[in-house]
Amino acid sequence: MVQTIQIPTTDGTAEAYLAGSGPGVLFYMDGIGLRPRIAEMVEEIASWGYTVLAPNVFYRDGSAADLAPTQDLRIPENRAAFFKAGVMDRVNALTPDRTEPDAAAWMAALAEHADVGPIATTGYCMGARLALLTAGWHPDTVKAVGGFHGGGLVTDAPSSPHRAIAASKASYVLLHADRDHGLTPEHVAVLEVELAQAGRPHINEIVPGAPHGYTMSDTSTWNEEGARRASTELRALLDRVLAG
């Protein structure tokens, strides 16, 4: 059963979904926000034997209810309109000076509910970026990272998420969308170099035929095969790294 809790941060109070028991998993949502689909995913991961926390990283802009879509995003035109209505402004506002102290707050809240020990981060869409960065900021705690249809993982900025890999001590599963302008084959190659040079155990692949957002069954980009693979690989990663 997923419950909603409140987490104090340096910039206010954020709501978060919480479910399960066992080792901790910090779940970073996609750009659409906390909603029933995210609750389903949280509950699924919790059913594997983990404590899962999914914060509303857009809390500065409003509650999950305030920001939730009001139309059926399984219709492509509605999904496109939703993303044109301020989503990217919220995403772009999640700069490291905001997200690093937020990550510390999320991890402190997760520690109150999860077993003592290492944790995992997993992220979807823009959440994959936050999952990688958190692993670099907290290398002694984050031991597994899942990233699915992530965008903006490789940039020219000094704070680019791919640069966090060198500082981390995690194992990675990164399953990218096919034909994604936000994460191209060239970007995947850069990630591969970083992962190999850092000596991090990893899977770093493009999922054929799976578009950006392929794990989200409440949108027009849902891809059942891609979502199934993401779930399977994430569970295997968590079991390898945390369950032992």
ROVEX-918889 format. One record per residue (C-alpha): residue in three letters; x, y, z. Coordinates in Angstrom, 3 decimals. Each point is the difference from the previous one (the first is absolute). Example, Ala and Ser with C-alpha at 12.3 -4.5 7.8 and 13.67 -1.06 7.14 Angstrom:
REM residues 2
+---------+----------+----------+----------+
| residuo |     east |    north |       up |
+---------+----------+----------+----------+
|     ALA |   12.300 |   -4.500 |    7.800 |
|     SER |    1.370 |    3.440 |   -0.660 |
+---------+----------+----------+----------+
//
This chain:
REM residues 244
+---------+----------+----------+----------+
| residuo |     east |    north |       up |
+---------+----------+----------+----------+
|     MET |    0.000 |    0.000 |    0.000 |
|     VAL |    1.409 |    3.388 |   -1.027 |
|     GLN |   -0.315 |    2.810 |    2.510 |
|     THR |    0.771 |    3.690 |   -0.416 |
|     ILE |    2.391 |    1.630 |    2.449 |
|     GLN |    1.376 |    3.518 |    0.363 |
|     ILE |    3.751 |    0.692 |   -0.133 |
|     PRO |    1.551 |    3.251 |    1.276 |
|     THR |    2.620 |    1.556 |   -2.270 |
|     THR |    2.021 |    3.197 |    0.012 |
|     ASP |   -2.583 |    1.555 |   -2.352 |
|     GLY |   -3.250 |   -1.263 |    1.461 |
|     THR |   -1.885 |   -3.251 |    0.429 |
|     ALA |   -0.294 |   -2.685 |   -2.672 |
|     GLU |   -2.515 |   -2.795 |   -0.179 |
|     ALA |    1.261 |   -3.473 |   -0.865 |
|     TYR |   -1.326 |   -3.474 |   -0.629 |
|     LEU |    1.277 |   -2.666 |    2.375 |
|     ALA |   -0.523 |   -3.757 |   -0.076 |
|     GLY |    1.525 |   -3.261 |    1.114 |
|     SER |    2.683 |   -1.178 |    2.382 |
|     GLY |    3.613 |   -1.119 |   -0.345 |
|     PRO |    2.976 |    1.705 |   -1.680 |
|     GLY |   -0.642 |    3.492 |   -1.296 |
|     VAL |   -0.730 |    1.098 |   -3.570 |
|     LEU |   -0.217 |    3.696 |   -0.840 |
|     PHE |   -2.343 |    0.325 |   -2.977 |
|     TYR |    0.281 |    3.103 |   -2.177 |
|     MET |   -3.181 |    0.681 |   -1.968 |
|     ASP |   -0.262 |    1.135 |   -3.606 |
|     GLY |   -0.922 |    3.504 |   -1.121 |
|     ILE |   -3.725 |   -0.689 |    0.205 |
|     GLY |    0.174 |   -0.314 |    3.765 |
|     LEU |   -1.455 |   -2.032 |    2.855 |
|     ARG |   -3.203 |   -1.693 |   -1.092 |
|     PRO |   -1.650 |   -3.437 |    0.024 |
|     ARG |    2.484 |   -1.489 |   -2.500 |
|     ILE |    2.935 |    0.953 |    2.243 |
|     ALA |   -1.833 |   -1.482 |    2.988 |
|     GLU |   -0.410 |   -3.257 |   -1.974 |
|     MET |    3.719 |   -0.108 |   -0.768 |
|     VAL |    0.916 |    0.762 |    3.609 |
|     GLU |   -2.272 |   -2.778 |    1.198 |
|     GLU |    1.461 |   -2.461 |   -2.504 |
|     ILE |    3.575 |    0.642 |    1.152 |
|     ALA |   -1.118 |   -0.159 |    3.638 |
|     SER |   -1.550 |   -3.433 |   -0.680 |
|     TRP |    3.496 |   -1.311 |   -0.805 |
|     GLY |    1.065 |    0.641 |    3.600 |
|     TYR |    1.119 |    3.638 |    0.061 |
|     THR |   -0.931 |    3.284 |    1.661 |
|     VAL |   -0.751 |    2.452 |   -2.807 |
|     LEU |   -0.221 |    3.784 |    0.299 |
|     ALA |   -1.112 |    2.162 |   -2.944 |
|     PRO |    0.134 |    3.736 |    0.796 |
|     ASN |   -1.745 |    2.785 |   -1.882 |
|     VAL |    3.158 |    1.687 |   -1.253 |
|     PHE |   -2.155 |    2.822 |   -1.414 |
|     TYR |   -1.236 |    0.978 |    3.466 |
|     ARG |    1.181 |    3.596 |   -0.480 |
|     ASP |   -2.523 |    0.346 |   -2.833 |
|     GLY |   -2.965 |   -1.592 |    1.739 |
|     SER |   -1.456 |   -3.207 |    1.319 |
|     ALA |   -0.345 |   -3.122 |   -2.096 |
|     ALA |   -3.712 |    0.754 |   -0.351 |
|     ASP |    0.720 |    3.576 |   -1.091 |
|     LEU |    2.338 |   -1.161 |   -2.760 |
|     ALA |   -1.791 |   -3.151 |   -1.123 |
|     PRO |   -1.233 |   -0.294 |   -3.586 |
|     THR |   -3.700 |    0.555 |   -0.469 |
|     GLN |   -0.295 |   -1.848 |   -3.324 |
|     ASP |    0.672 |   -3.548 |   -1.131 |
|     LEU |    3.674 |   -0.113 |   -0.930 |
|     ARG |   -0.503 |   -3.235 |   -1.905 |
|     ILE |   -1.183 |    2.288 |   -2.778 |
|     PRO |    3.179 |    1.307 |   -1.703 |
|     GLU |   -1.328 |    3.521 |   -0.485 |
|     ASN |   -0.863 |    0.301 |    3.683 |
|     ARG |    3.443 |   -1.200 |    1.052 |
|     ALA |    1.671 |    2.495 |   -2.331 |
|     ALA |   -2.172 |    2.840 |    1.324 |
|     PHE |    0.770 |   -0.904 |    3.600 |
|     PHE |    3.740 |    0.157 |   -0.597 |
|     LYS |   -0.368 |    3.370 |   -1.719 |
|     ALA |   -1.785 |    1.436 |    3.043 |
|     GLY |    2.961 |    0.584 |    2.297 |
|     VAL |    1.409 |   -3.453 |    0.658 |
|     MET |    3.423 |    0.792 |   -1.420 |
|     ASP |    0.181 |    3.204 |    2.030 |
|     ARG |   -0.390 |   -2.119 |    3.122 |
|     VAL |    2.536 |   -2.539 |   -1.213 |
|     ASN |    2.573 |    2.640 |   -0.904 |
|     ALA |   -0.438 |    1.655 |    3.407 |
|     LEU |    1.357 |   -3.146 |    1.693 |
|     THR |    3.567 |    1.254 |    0.045 |
|     PRO |    2.678 |   -1.622 |    2.178 |
|     ASP |   -0.211 |    2.760 |    2.600 |
|     ARG |   -3.601 |   -1.106 |    0.568 |
|     THR |    0.180 |   -3.716 |   -0.646 |
|     GLU |    3.049 |   -0.786 |    2.133 |
|     PRO |   -1.546 |    1.175 |    3.296 |
|     ASP |   -3.287 |   -1.553 |   -1.091 |
|     ALA |    1.732 |   -3.350 |   -0.498 |
|     ALA |    1.362 |    0.189 |    3.535 |
|     ALA |   -3.526 |    0.620 |    1.290 |
|     TRP |   -1.430 |   -2.929 |   -1.980 |
|     MET |    2.716 |   -2.315 |    1.267 |
|     ALA |   -0.520 |    1.083 |    3.598 |
|     ALA |   -3.722 |   -0.692 |   -0.307 |
|     LEU |    0.636 |   -3.384 |   -1.623 |
|     ALA |    2.414 |   -0.910 |    2.810 |
|     GLU |   -2.801 |    0.506 |    2.526 |
|     HIS |   -2.017 |   -2.799 |   -1.604 |
|     ALA |    2.434 |   -2.358 |   -1.765 |
|     ASP |    2.448 |   -2.574 |    1.321 |
|     VAL |    3.386 |    1.374 |    0.987 |
|     GLY |    2.516 |   -0.465 |   -2.777 |
|     PRO |    0.599 |    0.861 |   -3.642 |
|     ILE |   -2.818 |    1.276 |   -2.200 |
|     ALA |   -0.841 |    0.235 |   -3.694 |
|     THR |   -1.223 |    2.863 |   -2.121 |
|     THR |   -2.218 |   -0.477 |   -3.020 |
|     GLY |   -1.224 |    2.694 |   -2.339 |
|     TYR |   -2.207 |    0.437 |   -3.044 |
|     CYS |    0.235 |    2.695 |   -2.679 |
|     MET |    1.515 |    3.013 |    1.789 |
|     GLY |    0.100 |   -2.141 |    3.153 |
|     ALA |    2.847 |   -2.047 |   -1.474 |
|     ARG |    2.133 |    3.125 |    0.100 |
|     LEU |   -0.740 |    0.417 |    3.709 |
|     ALA |    0.700 |   -3.668 |    0.669 |
|     LEU |    3.498 |    0.276 |   -1.489 |
|     LEU |    0.795 |    3.245 |    1.761 |
|     THR |   -1.123 |   -1.352 |    3.374 |
|     ALA |    2.316 |   -2.990 |   -0.390 |
|     GLY |    2.904 |    2.363 |   -0.581 |
|     TRP |   -0.884 |    2.185 |    2.963 |
|     HIS |   -0.425 |   -2.970 |    2.364 |
|     PRO |    2.405 |   -2.715 |   -1.198 |
|     ASP |    0.243 |   -1.736 |    3.349 |
|     THR |   -3.759 |   -0.492 |    0.231 |
|     VAL |   -1.310 |   -0.413 |   -3.556 |
|     LYS |    1.159 |   -3.360 |   -1.315 |
|     ALA |   -2.431 |   -0.539 |   -2.898 |
|     VAL |   -1.396 |    2.335 |   -2.658 |
|     GLY |   -2.814 |   -0.636 |   -2.459 |
|     GLY |   -0.678 |    2.480 |   -2.786 |
|     PHE |   -2.736 |   -0.437 |   -2.589 |
|     HIS |   -0.699 |    2.120 |   -3.093 |
|     GLY |    2.113 |    2.726 |    1.566 |
|     GLY |    0.689 |    3.299 |   -1.704 |
|     GLY |    2.799 |    2.496 |    0.512 |
|     LEU |    2.373 |   -2.551 |    1.490 |
|     VAL |    2.880 |    1.256 |   -2.143 |
|     THR |    0.582 |    3.723 |   -0.436 |
|     ASP |    2.955 |    2.352 |   -0.288 |
|     ALA |   -0.605 |    1.424 |    3.469 |
|     PRO |    2.426 |   -0.750 |    2.848 |
|     SER |   -3.016 |   -1.265 |    1.946 |
|     SER |   -1.110 |   -2.424 |   -2.747 |
|     PRO |   -1.432 |   -3.166 |    1.563 |
|     HIS |    2.398 |   -2.268 |   -1.870 |
|     ARG |    2.896 |    1.606 |    1.866 |
|     ALA |   -1.485 |   -1.243 |    3.299 |
|     ILE |    0.791 |   -3.582 |   -0.968 |
|     ALA |    3.701 |    0.429 |    0.780 |
|     ALA |   -0.807 |    1.024 |    3.576 |
|     SER |   -2.463 |   -2.806 |    0.604 |
|     LYS |    0.384 |   -3.518 |    1.366 |
|     ALA |   -3.168 |   -1.381 |   -1.545 |
|     SER |   -1.059 |   -2.654 |   -2.478 |
|     TYR |   -2.117 |    1.339 |   -2.862 |
|     VAL |   -2.870 |   -1.026 |   -2.239 |
|     LEU |   -0.618 |    2.680 |   -2.634 |
|     LEU |   -2.609 |   -0.891 |   -2.614 |
|     HIS |   -0.456 |    2.821 |   -2.470 |
|     ALA |   -2.847 |    0.824 |   -2.345 |
|     ASP |    0.328 |   -0.657 |   -3.714 |
|     ARG |    0.417 |    3.034 |   -2.289 |
|     ASP |    0.026 |    2.402 |    2.957 |
|     HIS |    1.389 |    3.455 |   -0.826 |
|     GLY |    0.683 |    0.530 |    3.704 |
|     LEU |    2.216 |   -3.082 |    0.231 |
|     THR |    1.561 |   -0.971 |   -3.323 |
|     PRO |    2.204 |   -2.987 |   -0.902 |
|     GLU |    2.954 |    2.385 |    0.278 |
|     HIS |   -1.041 |    0.813 |    3.566 |
|     VAL |   -0.314 |   -3.714 |    0.775 |
|     ALA |    3.572 |   -0.435 |   -1.212 |
|     VAL |    1.193 |    2.767 |    2.332 |
|     LEU |   -1.771 |   -1.692 |    2.907 |
|     GLU |    1.653 |   -3.283 |   -0.931 |
|     VAL |    3.445 |    1.586 |    0.152 |
|     GLU |   -0.733 |    1.560 |    3.392 |
|     LEU |   -1.353 |   -3.239 |    1.424 |
|     ALA |    2.922 |   -2.041 |   -1.292 |
|     GLN |    2.643 |    2.462 |    1.164 |
|     ALA |   -1.574 |    0.125 |    3.457 |
|     GLY |   -0.111 |   -3.787 |    0.133 |
|     ARG |   -3.694 |    0.007 |    0.819 |
|     PRO |   -2.016 |   -3.194 |   -0.683 |
|     HIS |   -2.671 |    0.986 |   -2.473 |
|     ILE |   -2.557 |   -0.542 |   -2.723 |
|     ASN |   -0.170 |    3.006 |   -2.350 |
|     GLU |   -2.203 |   -0.641 |   -3.011 |
|     ILE |   -2.636 |    1.437 |   -2.300 |
|     VAL |   -3.281 |   -1.940 |    0.099 |
|     PRO |   -0.977 |   -0.608 |   -3.640 |
|     GLY |   -3.384 |    1.429 |   -0.935 |
|     ALA |   -0.615 |    1.543 |    3.428 |
|     PRO |   -0.692 |    3.760 |   -0.173 |
|     HIS |    0.770 |    2.590 |    2.646 |
|     GLY |   -2.361 |   -0.623 |    2.906 |
|     TYR |   -0.407 |   -3.689 |   -0.798 |
|     THR |   -0.607 |   -1.047 |    3.629 |
|     MET |   -3.008 |    2.271 |    0.483 |
|     SER |   -3.207 |   -1.904 |   -0.700 |
|     ASP |   -2.113 |    3.115 |    0.471 |
|     THR |    1.522 |    1.727 |   -3.051 |
|     SER |    0.093 |   -0.475 |   -3.759 |
|     THR |    3.677 |   -1.047 |    0.142 |
|     TRP |   -0.648 |   -3.166 |    2.005 |
|     ASN |    1.888 |   -3.000 |   -1.357 |
|     GLU |   -0.916 |   -3.204 |    1.802 |
|     GLU |    3.080 |   -1.966 |   -1.019 |
|     GLY |    2.345 |    2.836 |    0.960 |
|     ALA |   -1.748 |    0.513 |    3.318 |
|     ARG |    0.189 |   -3.703 |    0.772 |
|     ARG |    3.721 |   -0.026 |   -0.684 |
|     ALA |    0.538 |    3.080 |    2.171 |
|     SER |   -1.821 |   -1.666 |    2.888 |
|     THR |    1.874 |   -3.279 |   -0.430 |
|     GLU |    3.431 |    1.611 |   -0.174 |
|     LEU |   -0.692 |    2.326 |    2.925 |
|     ARG |   -1.151 |   -2.865 |    2.206 |
|     ALA |    3.080 |   -2.030 |   -0.911 |
|     LEU |    2.242 |    2.972 |    0.818 |
|     LEU |   -1.628 |    0.588 |    3.371 |
|     ASP |    0.157 |   -3.661 |    0.890 |
|     ARG |    3.682 |   -0.233 |   -0.984 |
|     VAL |    1.082 |    3.084 |    1.907 |
|     LEU |   -2.403 |    0.494 |    2.897 |
|     ALA |   -1.689 |   -3.292 |    0.799 |
|     GLY |    3.234 |   -1.874 |    0.731 |
+---------+----------+----------+----------+
//
